[in-house]
Amino acid sequence: MSSTTTALAVIVIVLIVIAAVVVGIGRYRRSRELRKRFGPEYERVVAEQPSRRAAERDLQGRERRHAELSLKELEPDQRQRYAEQWQRTQAHFVEQPEIATREADELVTKVMADRGYPVGDFDTQVQDLSVEHAETLGHYREAHEINQVNERGQASTEQLRQALMHYRILFAELVGDASGGGPVPRHG
């Protein structure tokens, strides 16, 4: 083998190694950015998918879908109106916790719709919310699960109180209320 051929082979090998390192660094950065953006949702999706790469494709798809949404902030009068509705829902909890929990679910859905989120399917709602509200998705899932138990007439008052607290966290974030809407009253 000539020295030119050997040098060429070494150059090709070095270029392949450099390309592999660049690709590896790119994947690492993409993973780190997705993990940062999606927080706990990142780990949940990774656990659900057959591979980390599939999970990351899923999350990137959510980002693309989210970018196509026409989202908007609520106007001050809308925020005020929703804050008042939330206060009525919370007050309603004392006398009728089952109904108040349904109202909270409906109110969160109305706020989502007014902000521009599609609101048909729960799983799609969660995926759309995950891009900007990943930290509160666990609360939304918990509230939704308890509300489903409530729809079957099987939720305890404490579960309903927990659901209202979970809904309140997402509600406050969607409306832009840093206070969280105040305490949830105890039943009875």
C-alpha positions in Angstrom: 0.0 0.0 0.0 1.4 3.4 -1.0 1.8 6.2 1.5 -0.8 8.2 -0.4 -3.3 5.4 -0.1 -2.6 5.0 3.6 -2.9 8.8 4.1 -6.2 8.8 2.2 -7.5 5.9 4.3 -6.5 7.7 7.5 -8.2 10.9 6.3 -11.4 9.0 5.5 -11.4 7.3 8.9 -10.8 10.6 10.7 -13.7 12.3 8.7 -16.0 9.4 9.6 -15.1 9.7 13.3 -15.6 13.5 13.2 -19.0 13.1 11.5 -20.0 10.5 14.1 -18.9 12.9 16.9 -20.8 15.8 15.3 -24.0 13.7 14.9 -23.6 12.5 18.5 -23.2 16.0 19.8 -26.3 17.1 17.8 -28.4 14.3 19.2 -27.2 15.0 22.7 -28.1 18.7 22.4 -31.5 17.9 20.9 -32.2 15.5 23.8 -31.0 18.1 26.3 -33.2 20.8 24.8 -36.3 18.5 24.7 -35.7 17.4 28.2 -35.4 21.0 29.3 -38.5 22.1 27.4 -40.8 19.2 28.3 -39.6 18.5 31.8 -41.4 15.6 33.4 -43.3 15.0 30.2 -40.1 14.1 28.5 -39.5 11.2 30.8 -43.1 10.1 30.6 -43.0 9.9 26.8 -39.6 8.1 26.9 -41.1 5.5 29.2 -44.1 5.1 26.9 -42.3 4.8 23.6 -40.2 1.9 22.3 -37.0 4.0 22.2 -35.7 7.4 23.2 -35.4 8.3 19.5 -39.1 7.5 19.0 -40.0 9.6 22.1 -38.0 12.5 20.8 -39.7 12.3 17.4 -43.0 12.3 19.2 -42.0 15.4 21.1 -40.7 17.2 18.0 -43.9 16.4 16.3 -45.8 18.1 19.2 -43.6 21.1 18.7 -44.3 21.3 15.0 -48.1 20.9 15.6 -48.0 23.5 18.4 -46.2 25.9 16.1 -49.1 25.7 13.7 -51.7 26.7 16.3 -52.9 30.2 16.5 -52.5 30.7 20.2 -53.2 34.0 21.9 -53.2 35.5 25.4 -56.5 36.3 27.0 -57.6 39.9 27.1 -57.7 41.5 30.6 -61.5 41.4 30.6 -61.5 37.7 29.7 -59.1 37.0 32.5 -61.3 38.8 34.9 -64.4 37.0 33.8 -62.7 33.6 34.0 -61.3 34.5 37.5 -64.8 35.3 38.6 -66.2 32.1 37.1 -63.4 30.2 38.9 -64.3 31.8 42.2 -68.0 30.8 41.7 -66.9 27.2 40.9 -64.8 27.0 44.0 -67.6 28.4 46.2 -70.0 25.9 44.6 -67.8 23.1 45.7 -68.9 23.4 49.3 -72.5 22.5 48.5 -72.1 20.4 45.3 -68.5 19.1 44.9 -69.5 16.7 42.1 -71.0 19.5 40.0 -68.2 21.9 40.8 -65.6 19.5 39.6 -67.4 19.1 36.3 -67.6 22.9 36.1 -63.9 23.2 36.7 -63.2 20.8 33.8 -65.5 22.7 31.5 -64.0 26.0 32.6 -60.4 24.8 31.8 -61.7 23.6 28.4 -63.3 27.0 27.7 -60.1 28.8 28.6 -58.1 26.5 26.3 -60.5 27.1 23.5 -60.3 30.9 24.0 -56.5 30.7 23.9 -56.7 28.8 20.6 -56.0 25.2 21.6 -58.1 22.5 19.9 -60.3 21.0 22.6 -61.9 17.8 21.1 -59.8 14.9 22.3 -58.2 14.8 25.7 -55.0 13.1 24.5 -54.6 15.7 21.8 -55.2 18.5 24.3 -52.5 17.1 26.5 -50.0 16.9 23.6 -50.8 20.4 22.6 -50.5 21.7 26.1 -47.2 19.8 26.7 -45.2 22.2 24.6 -45.8 25.3 26.8 -47.3 23.8 30.0 -45.4 20.6 30.5 -44.9 21.2 34.2 -48.6 21.3 34.9 -49.7 18.3 32.7 -49.5 15.9 35.6 -52.0 18.0 37.4 -54.3 18.1 34.4 -54.0 14.3 34.0 -54.8 13.7 37.7 -57.8 16.1 37.5 -59.1 14.4 34.4 -58.8 11.0 35.8 -60.7 12.0 39.0 -63.3 13.7 36.9 -63.8 10.4 35.0 -64.3 8.6 38.3 -66.7 11.4 39.3 -68.7 10.9 36.1 -69.2 7.3 37.2 -70.4 8.5 40.6 -67.4 6.9 42.4 -65.3 9.8 43.5 -64.9 10.7 47.2 -65.2 14.3 48.3 -61.5 14.4 49.0 -60.7 13.1 45.5 -63.0 15.8 44.1 -61.2 18.5 46.2 -57.9 17.2 44.9 -59.2 17.4 41.3 -60.3 21.0 41.8 -56.8 21.8 43.1 -55.2 20.1 40.1 -57.6 22.0 37.7 -56.8 25.2 39.5 -53.1 24.9 38.7 -53.6 24.6 35.0 -56.4 27.1 35.0 -54.1 29.7 36.7 -51.3 29.1 34.2 -53.6 29.3 31.2 -55.3 32.5 32.4 -52.0 34.0 33.6 -52.9 34.2 37.3 -49.7 33.6 39.3 -51.7 33.4 42.6 -53.3 30.1 41.6 -56.9 31.2 42.4 -56.9 30.9 46.2 -57.6 27.9 48.4 -60.0 25.2 47.6 -62.7 25.1 50.3 -63.3 22.0 52.3 -66.6 20.2 51.9 -69.3 20.7 54.4 
